[in-house]
Amino acid sequence: MTAETSVRPERTAGSDFARLSKKIADTGLMTRRPGYYTLRIALVVALYAGGWTAFVLVGRSWWTLAVAAFLAVVFGQVALVAHDVAHRQVFRLRKATEVSGRIAGNAGIGMGYGWWQDKHTRHHANPNHEELDPDVAPDLLVWSQNQARAAKGIPRLIGRSQAYLFFPLLTLEGFNLHVSGLRSLANRSLKDRTLEGALLLGHFAVYLTALFLVLPPGMAIAFLAVHQCLFGVYLGSIFAPNHKGMPTLTGKDRPDFLRRQVLTSRNVRGGWFTDIALGGLNYQIEHHLFPSMPSPHLRKAQLIVRHYCEELGVSYLETGLITSYRQALASLHRAGAPLRAPSAAS
């Protein structure tokens, strides 16, 4: 599997997706937006620098925890920029994409860029497929009743109450991101493993040195906990509405590209605030159909895609943000039902 996250969909002549792709191409929505991304990246860099400047200026005060909360949001925005970069939305050249992605991911927020890129590519190719999508692997939670019946260890323990534990568990997602990136360095097939390791370790060294140099130990640990836990909650809150609670696939159950992407994805309604907070991923259906489309074009593409799906009779789901979380949690609760059965407790 290539580490490139711009998934190349099937473009069979005359296929439903081919016709949609032509409609989108004719509108110019696949054209890059250098001005938009220059401004967006500049703003994120300014917020990042401003947050760490505030951290130094506030110093040994418990107000530093407010700075930690602010930086959690900024780290989430950096992750969203890294996501767009990895999908080749920003730069045409591969080298510029890789350099920018590693700066934002590895050096900026301590995320294993190469590890995440490979994982995300596999997710895009087969969203919500229980054997092929790493995002629905039963490593901690179970995503279907079949997974629940086969669960052992932690997933079996957590699964019965996972809907109630989901958001509390997101406080660990930031730590999981860091640990997974570090663990991936043991994989010899990881591209530019030495560079990735140097950038990751450099990030953690500078981060921890800054915390314990500026703050007393107890306050530094509190800052780390608030920052990383809220970062995890923010990341999880961005990605949870996209596919959780949508149909899962198994075995050879792989519909054509258009239906595979549309039927397993959910859009989230909202205005400019939702677009900024979710980084354009609230247009998840359009993003999965056209991963390299610049995020500011997704809103316009939605009108075309939704109308086209209506013509085909393909179900197209769009909900409010709160409803998306409710649907995701309800699905988690249903998936864990076999573990709540009397026989499972014995």
VOMAR-179464 format. One record per residue (C-alpha): residue in one letter; x, y, z. Coordinates in steps of 0.25 Angstrom, whole numbers, padded with zeros to 4 digits, always signed. Layout:
<pts>
AXYZ
...
</pts>
This chain:
<pts>
M+0000+0000+0000
T+0006+0013-0004
A+0007+0024+0007
E+0001+0034-0002
T-0013+0038+0003
S-0018+0043-0010
V-0026+0030-0012
R-0028+0027-0027
P-0042+0023-0029
E-0047+0013-0040
R-0050+0022-0052
T-0057+0011-0061
A-0062+0018-0074
G-0077+0021-0072
S-0077+0017-0057
D-0086+0025-0048
F-0073+0031-0041
A-0067+0034-0055
R-0079+0043-0059
L-0079+0050-0045
S-0064+0052-0046
K-0066+0059-0060
K-0077+0068-0054
I-0067+0072-0043
A-0055+0074-0052
D-0063+0083-0062
T-0066+0092-0050
G-0052+0094-0047
L-0053+0090-0032
M-0041+0081-0033
T-0032+0093-0035
R-0022+0097-0024
R-0024+0109-0015
P-0011+0114-0012
G-0016+0128-0007
Y-0025+0121+0003
Y-0015+0111+0008
T-0004+0122+0009
L-0014+0130+0018
R-0019+0118+0026
I-0005+0113+0029
A+0000+0127+0033
L-0011+0128+0043
V-0009+0114+0049
V+0006+0117+0050
A+0003+0131+0057
L-0007+0124+0067
Y+0004+0113+0069
A+0015+0123+0072
G+0005+0132+0080
G+0001+0121+0089
W+0015+0117+0093
T+0018+0132+0095
A+0006+0133+0104
F+0011+0120+0111
V+0025+0127+0114
L+0018+0141+0118
V+0008+0135+0127
G+0019+0126+0134
R+0017+0121+0148
S+0002+0123+0149
W-0010+0113+0148
W-0015+0122+0137
T-0005+0114+0129
L-0016+0103+0128
A-0024+0113+0120
V-0012+0114+0110
A-0012+0098+0110
A-0026+0098+0106
F-0024+0108+0095
L-0012+0100+0090
A-0020+0088+0090
V-0029+0094+0079
V-0017+0100+0072
F-0011+0086+0071
G-0024+0081+0065
Q-0023+0091+0055
V-0009+0088+0051
A-0013+0073+0050
L-0024+0078+0040
V-0014+0085+0032
A-0005+0073+0032
H-0017+0065+0027
D-0019+0074+0015
V-0005+0074+0012
A-0004+0059+0012
H-0016+0058+0002
R-0008+0067-0008
Q-0018+0078-0006
V-0008+0089-0004
F+0005+0086-0012
R+0006+0080-0026
L+0020+0074-0024
R+0022+0062-0015
K+0035+0067-0008
A+0028+0080-0004
T+0016+0071+0002
E+0026+0062+0009
V+0034+0073+0015
S+0022+0081+0020
G+0015+0069+0025
R+0027+0065+0034
I+0028+0079+0039
A+0014+0080+0043
G+0012+0066+0048
N+0025+0061+0053
A+0031+0074+0058
G+0019+0082+0061
I+0010+0073+0069
G+0018+0060+0071
M+0010+0052+0061
G+0016+0040+0053
Y+0013+0046+0040
G+0018+0034+0032
W+0010+0024+0041
W-0002+0032+0040
Q-0001+0034+0025
D-0001+0019+0023
K-0012+0017+0032
H-0021+0028+0026
T-0018+0023+0012
R-0024+0009+0016
H-0036+0016+0022
H-0039+0024+0010
A-0038+0012+0001
N-0048+0003+0009
P-0056+0012+0019
N-0063+0004+0030
H-0058-0009+0025
E-0056-0018+0037
E-0044-0025+0031
L-0038-0014+0023
D-0040-0001+0030
P-0031+0001+0042
D-0040+0011+0048
V-0050+0000+0051
A-0041-0010+0056
P-0045-0015+0070
D-0033-0011+0077
L-0040-0004+0088
L-0054-0002+0084
V-0063-0012+0076
W-0071-0006+0064
S-0080-0017+0061
Q-0087-0029+0068
N-0078-0039+0061
Q-0066-0032+0067
A-0073-0032+0080
R-0075-0047+0080
A-0061-0049+0076
A-0055-0039+0086
K-0045-0043+0097
G-0037-0035+0107
I-0039-0020+0107
P-0049-0019+0096
R-0058-0029+0103
L-0056-0022+0116
I-0059-0008+0111
G-0069-0012+0100
R-0081-0014+0108
S-0081+0000+0113
Q-0073+0007+0102
A-0084+0017+0098
Y-0083+0023+0111
L-0067+0022+0111
F-0065+0028+0097
F-0063+0042+0100
P-0055+0040+0113
L-0046+0030+0105
L-0043+0041+0095
T-0035+0048+0106
L-0025+0037+0103
E-0025+0039+0088
G-0014+0050+0088
F-0005+0041+0096
N-0009+0029+0087
L-0005+0037+0074
H+0009+0040+0080
V+0011+0025+0085
S+0007+0020+0071
G+0016+0029+0064
L+0028+0025+0073
R+0025+0010+0072
S+0024+0011+0056
L+0039+0015+0057
A+0042+0000+0059
N+0036-0003+0046
R+0047-0004+0036
S+0038-0002+0024
L+0034+0012+0029
K+0039+0022+0019
D+0050+0032+0024
R+0050+0025+0037
T+0062+0032+0043
L+0057+0046+0039
E+0043+0043+0045
G+0049+0038+0058
A+0059+0050+0059
L+0047+0060+0057
L+0038+0052+0067
L+0048+0051+0078
G+0052+0066+0075
H+0038+0070+0077
F+0036+0063+0090
A+0050+0068+0096
V+0047+0082+0093
Y+0032+0081+0098
L+0036+0074+0111
T+0048+0083+0113
A+0040+0096+0111
L+0029+0091+0121
F+0039+0087+0132
L+0048+0099+0130
V+0036+0109+0131
L+0027+0103+0141
P+0029+0095+0154
P+0028+0080+0153
G+0014+0079+0158
M+0009+0090+0149
A+0016+0085+0137
I+0010+0071+0139
A-0004+0078+0140
F-0001+0086+0127
L+0003+0073+0120
A-0010+0066+0125
V-0019+0077+0121
H-0013+0080+0107
Q-0011+0066+0103
C-0025+0061+0108
L-0033+0073+0102
F-0024+0071+0089
G-0029+0056+0088
V-0044+0060+0091
Y-0043+0071+0080
L-0037+0061+0070
G-0047+0050+0073
S-0059+0060+0072
I-0054+0064+0058
F-0053+0050+0053
A-0065+0043+0061
P-0076+0049+0053
N-0070+0044+0039
H-0072+0029+0039
K-0076+0024+0053
G-0090+0019+0053
M-0090+0017+0038
P-0091+0003+0032
T-0079-0006+0033
L-0074-0015+0022
T-0068-0029+0023
G-0062-0040+0014
K-0064-0038+0000
D-0075-0027+0002
R-0069-0016-0006
P-0079-0008-0014
D-0074+0001-0025
F-0065+0013-0022
L-0076+0023-0021
R-0085+0015-0012
R-0074+0010-0004
Q-0070+0024+0000
V-0084+0031+0001
L-0091+0020+0008
T-0081+0019+0019
S-0079+0034+0021
R-0087+0045+0028
N-0087+0060+0026
V-0090+0070+0037
R-0098+0082+0034
G-0093+0096+0039
G-0088+0109+0035
W-0074+0115+0035
F-0071+0111+0050
T-0074+0097+0047
D-0065+0098+0034
I-0053+0104+0043
A-0055+0095+0055
L-0056+0082+0047
G-0046+0086+0036
G-0055+0083+0024
L-0057+0069+0029
N-0072+0072+0032
Y-0073+0070+0016
Q-0068+0055+0018
I-0075+0049+0007
E-0069+0059-0003
H-0055+0058+0003
H-0056+0043+0002
L-0060+0044-0013
F-0050+0054-0016
P-0038+0054-0006
S-0029+0064-0013
M-0040+0074-0014
P-0036+0087-0006
S-0045+0087+0006
P-0051+0101+0003
H-0057+0095-0010
L-0064+0084-0003
R-0077+0092+0001
K-0079+0095-0014
A-0076+0081-0018
Q-0087+0076-0008
L-0098+0082-0016
I-0094+0074-0028
V-0091+0061-0021
R-0104+0062-0013
H-0113+0064-0025
Y-0105+0053-0033
C-0107+0043-0022
E-0122+0047-0022
E-0123+0044-0037
L-0116+0030-0034
G-0125+0027-0022
V-0112+0026-0014
S-0115+0029+0001
Y-0107+0042+0005
L-0107+0045+0020
E-0105+0059+0026
T-0108+0062+0040
G-0106+0073+0051
L-0093+0072+0059
I-0100+0067+0072
T-0109+0057+0064
S-0096+0051+0058
Y-0090+0049+0072
R-0104+0043+0076
Q-0104+0033+0065
A-0089+0029+0067
L-0092+0026+0082
A-0105+0019+0079
S-0097+0010+0069
L-0086+0007+0079
H-0097+0003+0089
R-0103-0006+0079
A-0090-0012+0075
G-0087-0016+0090
A-0100-0022+0092
P-0094-0037+0091
L-0085-0033+0103
R-0096-0029+0112
A-0104-0042+0109
P-0104-0051+0122
S-0096-0062+0115
A-0085-0052+0112
A-0084-0049+0127
S-0082-0063+0131
</pts>
